[in-house]
Amino acid sequence: VQLVESGGGLVQPGGSLRLSCAASGTLFHIYTMGWYRQVPGKQREFVASITKLNVTDYNDSVKGRFTISGDRLVNTIFLEMNSLKPEDKAVYYCKAGGTANLREMGHWGQGTEVTVSP
């Protein structure tokens, strides 16, 4: 499984960004895809996930601001991020797993950096 993220960049507080993650390779076993984020010196943190049945899950810190969606025709998921805060600054990683729980073992992308700054 190969995961390629895109869409990161610099945005002002209160702004919006849309991240994309395109999956390729052997995908029949993939059940859930989603996003994690990491800042230097901290553990990677779960952000959001979406299953094959379009069941979504969010970290409480992003509920109401971030929306995860997927386009199965092109094996791509998206993370629409609105009302961005400085604390959202991180490297965002796409992950794909074979169960409903993305926190279990899975495949990772290389990450895309999001910077929220005036």
Buried (B, 14 or more C-beta within 10 A) or exposed (E): BEBBBBBBEEBEBEEEBBBBBBBEEEBEEBBBBBBBBBEEEEEBBBBBBBBEEEEBBBBEEBEEBBBBBBEEEEBBBBBBBBEBEEEBBBBBBBBBBBBBBBBEEBBBBEBBEBBBEE
